[in-house]
Amino acid sequence: MRYFTNNPLERLMMQKPKAAREDSPPVAAKEHFCYGCKRFGQSCIRPCYRDVKRMEAAPCAL
């Protein structure tokens, strides 16, 4: 491929940019309620889907 000028910046501008990786979210401590949750580090809205599962598994005392 031929370049228009002898400027080295022309070659740099023709290169494709490399994708930067995002930092992984921090992991919750084992004592934390959200330990093992896929949504930890994102906005948490209560009641969590994990709360609903716990309420369904608990026996009703009527």
N, C-alpha and C positions, 0 to 999 in steps of 0.2 A: 504494500500500500504506500502511496506517495503522500507526503505531507506538504502543506502549503508553505510552511516556514521551517527554519532550522531551530525554532524555539523548543526547548524540552518541555515546556508547559503544554504545548499542543498534544504531545503524547500522553501526558497525564490526564488531560481533559477527555481523551478518547477511551480511557479505561473505565470499566464498569465498577461502580462502588461496591465494596464488600459489605455484606449485611452484618450489623452488630448484634450480638446476642444480648438478650435481656437478662438481668440478674434474676435468679430464682428467688421466690419469696422466702422469708425466714420460716423455719419449722417451729411449730408450737411445742412447748415443754410438755412432758408427759402428765403433769398435774393440771394443765390447762384444759378447759372444757372442750376446746376445738381441736384437741390432739387427734390427728388422723383424718381430719376433715379436708376434703379437696378444695373447699372454698376459703380456707384460712389465708389471710393476707388480703382478701378482697373485702368488700363491705359486707358485714354480717347483719342479717335481719332476723330478729327474734319474733315469733318462735321459729327456731331452726328446724329443718327437715329431720334432724336427729332427735329433737324434742318430741316431734310427732311420733316417730318410731318408738320412743320410750313409753309414751302414753298409751300406744296401742298394745305394747307388750305387757304393760302392768295390768294385773287383775283388778277388776272393779269391786269395790267393797260396798255394796248397797245393802 
